[in-house]
Amino acid sequence: MSKKLTADATAAALAPASFEEAMAELAQLVAQMEAGQLPLEASVAAYARGSELVKFCAAQLEKVESQVKVLEGEMLKPFVDTGEAQQ
């Protein structure tokens, strides 16, 4: 087994440290897959890792949403874009 493949397997087993790190890794995976330069096995591994990252990000967003609900006293209001750009 090559060092690259071992490193990829190790990276796949690790959870990202943060939402931002997960998003950056996901963007990198998407770029690699869109380039079409990955062999089939690497593409499948990238897809699997991407699925893990999407689940991680969704869980993080749900967690933050719950925290905001608590902070706002369960009184979240839908965002309304007034069209005004902040200067």
C-alpha positions in Angstrom: 0.0 0.0 0.0 1.4 3.4 -0.9 2.0 6.2 1.5 -0.5 8.4 -0.3 -3.2 5.8 0.0 -2.4 5.3 3.7 -2.5 9.0 4.3 -5.8 9.3 2.5 -7.3 6.4 4.6 -6.0 8.1 7.8 -7.5 11.4 6.8 -10.8 9.8 6.1 -10.9 8.3 9.6 -10.4 11.7 11.3 -13.2 14.1 12.1 -12.5 17.7 11.1 -11.5 20.1 13.8 -14.1 22.7 12.8 -17.0 23.5 10.5 -14.6 25.7 8.5 -12.0 23.0 8.1 -14.7 20.6 6.9 -16.0 23.0 4.4 -12.4 23.7 3.1 -11.7 20.0 2.8 -15.1 19.5 1.0 -14.3 22.2 -1.4 -10.9 20.6 -2.2 -12.6 17.2 -2.8 -15.2 18.7 -5.1 -12.5 20.5 -7.1 -10.5 17.3 -7.4 -13.5 15.3 -8.5 -14.7 18.0 -11.0 -11.2 18.0 -12.5 -11.8 14.4 -13.5 -8.2 13.4 -12.7 -8.9 10.9 -9.9 -8.8 7.2 -10.6 -12.1 5.3 -9.9 -11.1 4.1 -6.4 -9.9 7.5 -5.4 -13.2 9.0 -6.7 -15.2 6.6 -4.6 -13.1 7.4 -1.5 -13.4 11.1 -2.2 -17.2 10.7 -2.5 -17.4 8.8 0.7 -15.3 11.3 2.6 -17.4 14.1 1.1 -20.5 12.4 2.4 -19.0 12.2 5.9 -18.0 15.9 5.7 -21.5 16.9 4.7 -23.0 15.0 7.6 -20.5 16.6 10.0 -21.4 20.1 8.7 -25.1 19.5 8.9 -24.7 18.3 12.5 -22.6 21.4 13.3 -25.3 23.7 11.8 -28.1 21.9 13.7 -26.1 22.3 16.9 -25.5 26.0 16.4 -29.2 26.5 15.4 -30.2 24.9 18.7 -27.8 27.1 20.6 -29.2 30.2 18.9 -32.8 29.1 19.7 -31.8 28.9 23.4 -30.1 32.3 23.3 -33.1 33.9 21.5 -35.6 32.2 23.8 -37.1 30.0 21.0 -38.2 33.2 19.3 -36.3 32.9 16.0 -37.7 35.0 13.2 -37.3 34.3 9.5 -34.6 36.4 7.8 -36.1 39.1 5.6 -33.7 40.7 3.1 -34.6 44.3 2.8 -32.3 44.7 -0.2 -30.2 47.3 1.6 -26.5 46.7 1.3 -24.5 47.5 4.4 -21.7 50.1 3.7 
